[in-house]
Amino acid sequence: MFDAIAQYVLPAMARLHEPELRFWSAGCASGEEAYTLAVLCREYDDAAACAPRTRSLGHRVRIVGTDIDRGSLETAERGRYPEASFNETPAEIRSRHFGGAAPCSVSAQMRAITSFQRRDLLTDDAPFVEAHLIVCRNVLIYFDRPTQEAVLQRFHTLLASGGFLVLGKVEMLLGDARPLFATVEARERVYRKR
């Protein structure tokens, strides 16, 4: 899923002439997903610096992770994770963006563009009026179908024109929300606002 974001979403974001690119990790739990988005952005920009005619994201990215659980958000704010959190992280990525031995701390660069807020996905205001990317993985599965459809419609409203939505692998677009999005990468559940 993160490879699909790097391949399809970030190049589209880099081409936008927006002063700020707003990414929302909805239901972020303890923050790993939000920080991974920050790492992807930094890695994309490092690669863009070596590629002619590739526009970078620059310092325009702002990532907000939201969750309802205060304990999880406290962990996210601390940005310190045990060894097990890095099982699938390549060693070079870990050494560039996370410090030292476990528990590893998120680098200052990643923390600078990532923040966390307590929000109830069903009742609270969203962190952005218009998000360019909403990642909401393995959250909708806990809601009944009418609530899932309502959240998907809300995401559509909150996305900027041409913005992206990423769902979990067992989640899908339902009901009236289905025609609101074009499929970018079906297997990884990456969609784009129509």
C-alpha positions in Angstrom: 0.0 0.0 0.0 2.8 2.4 0.8 4.5 1.5 -2.5 1.2 2.4 -4.3 1.1 5.8 -2.5 4.7 6.4 -3.6 4.0 5.3 -7.2 0.6 6.9 -7.8 -0.2 9.5 -5.2 3.0 11.4 -4.4 3.9 12.2 -8.1 0.4 13.6 -8.5 0.8 15.6 -5.4 4.1 17.0 -6.5 2.6 18.3 -9.7 0.0 20.4 -7.8 0.7 24.1 -7.4 -0.7 24.3 -3.9 1.1 26.1 -1.2 0.2 23.3 1.3 -0.4 19.6 0.7 -2.7 18.2 3.5 -2.6 14.5 4.3 -4.9 13.0 6.9 -4.3 9.6 8.5 -7.8 8.9 9.9 -7.9 6.3 12.7 -4.1 6.5 13.0 -3.8 4.5 16.3 -0.3 5.0 17.7 1.0 7.0 14.8 3.1 4.6 12.7 1.0 5.2 9.6 1.3 9.0 9.8 5.0 8.9 10.3 5.4 6.4 7.5 3.6 8.9 5.2 6.2 11.5 6.4 9.0 9.1 5.5 7.5 8.4 2.1 7.4 12.1 1.4 11.0 12.6 2.4 12.2 9.6 0.4 10.2 10.9 -2.6 11.9 14.3 -2.4 15.4 12.7 -2.0 14.7 10.7 -5.2 13.3 13.8 -7.0 16.5 15.8 -6.2 18.4 13.2 -8.4 15.9 13.0 -11.2 15.7 15.8 -13.8 12.3 17.3 -14.4 10.8 15.7 -11.3 9.1 18.2 -9.1 9.5 17.7 -5.3 6.9 18.0 -2.6 9.2 20.5 -0.8 8.1 21.8 2.5 4.5 21.9 1.6 3.3 18.7 3.2 1.4 18.7 6.5 0.2 15.4 7.9 -2.3 15.0 10.7 -3.1 11.7 12.4 -6.4 11.5 14.2 -7.8 8.9 16.5 -10.4 8.6 19.3 -8.1 6.8 21.7 -6.0 9.2 23.9 -3.5 6.5 24.9 -2.7 5.7 21.3 -2.3 9.4 20.6 0.1 9.8 23.5 2.3 7.1 22.0 2.1 8.8 18.6 3.1 12.2 20.1 6.1 10.6 21.8 7.2 9.1 18.5 9.2 6.3 20.2 8.6 2.7 19.0 9.9 -0.8 20.0 12.0 -3.0 17.7 8.9 -4.9 16.6 7.5 -1.8 14.9 10.4 -2.0 12.4 10.1 -5.6 11.3 9.2 -4.6 7.7 11.3 -1.4 7.6 14.4 -1.5 5.4 17.5 -0.9 7.4 18.5 2.2 5.4 15.1 3.8 5.9 15.3 3.1 9.6 18.8 4.5 10.0 17.9 7.7 8.1 14.6 8.5 9.8 14.7 6.9 13.2 17.4 7.3 15.8 19.6 4.7 17.5 18.6 1.5 19.2 15.1 0.5 20.3 13.0 2.2 21.4 13.6 4.2 18.2 12.6 7.8 18.0 11.1 9.5 15.0 13.5 12.1 13.5 12.9 15.8 14.0 12.3 16.2 10.2 9.4 13.7 10.3 8.0 15.2 13.5 8.1 18.7 12.0 5.5 17.8 9.4 3.4 15.4 11.5 0.9 16.2 14.2 -1.8 14.3 16.1 -5.3 15.3 17.3 -8.1 13.5 19.1 -11.1 13.3 16.8 -14.1 11.0 16.5 -14.5 10.1 12.9 -18.3 10.1 13.1 -19.0 13.3 15.0 -16.0 15.7 15.1 -14.8 18.2 12.6 -12.1 17.0 10.2 -8.6 18.4 10.7 -8.7 19.9 7.2 -11.4 21.7 5.1 -9.8 20.0 2.0 -7.4 17.1 2.3 -5.3 16.0 -0.7 -4.9 12.5 0.7 -7.0 10.6 3.3 -5.7 7.3 4.5 -8.2 5.3 6.5 -7.2 1.7 6.8 -9.0 -0.9 8.8 -11.3 1.5 10.5 -14.5 1.3 8.5 -14.8 -2.5 9.1 -15.9 -1.7 12.7 -18.9 0.3 11.5 -22.3 -0.9 10.1 -22.9 -0.4 6.4 -24.9 2.8 6.6 -22.2 4.4 8.8 -19.5 3.2 6.4 -21.4 4.8 3.5 -21.8 8.1 5.5 -18.1 8.2 6.3 -17.1 7.5 2.7 -19.4 10.3 1.5 -17.9 12.6 4.1 -14.4 11.8 2.9 -15.5 12.6 -0.6 -16.7 16.0 0.5 -13.5 16.7 2.5 -11.1 15.8 -0.3 -9.8 18.5 -2.6 -10.5 18.1 -6.3 -8.7 15.1 -7.5 -7.7 14.1 -4.0 -6.9 10.5 -3.1 -8.5 8.0 -0.6 -6.7 4.9 0.6 -8.7 2.2 2.4 -7.7 -1.1 4.1 -7.5 -4.3 2.0 -10.7 -5.7 3.4 -12.6 -2.4 2.9 -14.3 -1.2 -0.2 -16.4 1.6 -1.6 -20.1 1.0 -0.9 -23.4 2.2 -2.1 -23.7 5.8 -3.3 -20.0 6.4 -2.5 -18.9 4.0 -5.2 -19.4 6.3 -8.2 -17.8 9.2 -6.4 -14.3 7.7 -6.8 -12.2 6.4 -9.6 -10.0 3.3 -8.9 -6.3 4.1 -9.1 -5.0 0.8 -7.8 -7.6 -1.8 -6.9 -5.5 -4.3 -5.0 -4.2 -1.7 -2.6 -7.5 0.2 -2.4 -6.2 3.5 -3.8 -9.0 5.7 -5.2 -9.2 9.2 -6.5 -12.1 11.7 -6.1 -14.1 12.2 -9.3 
